[in-house]
Amino acid sequence: MPILVFLFGLLAGCLLAVIVGLIGSHRRIGFGWAFLLSVVTTPLIGLIVTLCTPKLETKDRKWGCLGTLIGIVMLVLLVVVVLMLLPDLYEQLQSWFQSLRS
């Protein structure tokens, strides 16, 4: 069961970091830096720092190439981690279902 908890935590952290990045896209920090800060520290610290930066004067969003690059790298890392854990995850799920039947 620890692998499932780790996987859920990883996915939840990435989702929260993306939400902080979207908030940052309307601010001077931009999506990329807000996302990176949320991944490196925690999404809560990233949100606090993002909300402390001034809003953009225009209604445009500030994405930057850094946001795209970080998003692609995080997606590749997530796929690699899932593929590495897949055999163990399958075995744990199989034993969990067998324990439910007994």
C-alpha positions in Angstrom: 0.0 0.0 0.0 2.9 2.5 0.5 3.4 2.7 -3.3 -0.2 3.8 -3.8 0.1 6.4 -1.1 3.3 7.7 -2.8 1.7 7.8 -6.2 -1.3 9.6 -4.9 0.8 12.1 -3.1 2.9 12.7 -6.2 -0.1 13.3 -8.4 -1.8 15.5 -5.8 1.4 17.6 -5.4 1.7 18.0 -9.2 -2.0 19.0 -9.5 -1.6 21.6 -6.7 1.6 22.9 -8.3 -0.3 23.3 -11.6 -3.1 25.2 -9.9 -0.5 27.6 -8.3 1.1 28.0 -11.7 -2.3 29.0 -13.2 -2.7 31.6 -10.4 0.8 32.8 -11.2 0.0 33.2 -14.9 -2.1 36.2 -14.0 0.7 37.7 -11.9 4.2 39.1 -12.5 5.9 35.8 -11.4 4.3 33.9 -14.3 3.2 30.3 -14.6 6.7 28.8 -15.0 8.3 30.3 -11.9 5.2 29.8 -9.7 5.0 26.1 -10.8 8.8 25.6 -10.3 8.6 27.2 -6.8 5.7 25.0 -5.9 7.4 21.8 -7.0 10.7 22.6 -5.4 9.3 23.7 -2.0 5.6 23.0 -1.4 2.4 24.2 -3.1 1.5 26.2 0.0 4.8 28.2 0.0 4.5 28.6 -3.8 1.0 29.9 -3.4 2.0 32.4 -0.7 4.9 33.7 -2.8 2.7 33.9 -5.9 0.0 35.9 -4.1 2.7 38.3 -2.8 3.7 39.3 -6.4 1.8 42.1 -8.1 -1.0 41.3 -10.6 -0.4 42.0 -14.3 -2.0 45.2 -15.4 -3.4 43.7 -18.6 -5.7 40.7 -18.8 -3.1 38.7 -20.6 -1.4 35.7 -19.1 2.3 35.3 -18.6 3.3 31.8 -19.6 6.9 32.0 -20.8 8.8 29.1 -22.3 9.9 28.0 -18.9 6.4 26.9 -18.1 6.2 24.7 -21.1 9.6 23.3 -20.5 8.9 22.5 -16.9 5.5 21.0 -17.7 7.1 18.6 -20.3 9.9 17.6 -17.9 7.4 16.9 -15.1 5.2 14.9 -17.3 8.1 12.7 -18.5 9.3 12.2 -14.9 5.8 11.2 -13.8 5.5 8.7 -16.6 9.0 7.2 -15.7 8.0 6.9 -12.1 4.7 5.2 -12.9 6.4 2.8 -15.3 9.0 1.9 -12.7 6.4 1.3 -10.0 4.0 -0.5 -12.3 5.1 -4.1 -11.6 5.1 -3.6 -7.8 1.8 -1.8 -8.0 0.3 -4.7 -9.9 1.5 -7.2 -7.4 0.2 -5.1 -4.5 -3.2 -4.6 -6.1 -3.4 -8.4 -6.7 -2.6 -9.3 -3.1 -5.0 -6.6 -1.9 -7.8 -8.1 -4.0 -7.0 -11.5 -2.7 -7.1 -10.3 0.9 -10.5 -8.8 0.2 -11.8 -12.1 -1.0 -10.7 -14.0 2.1 
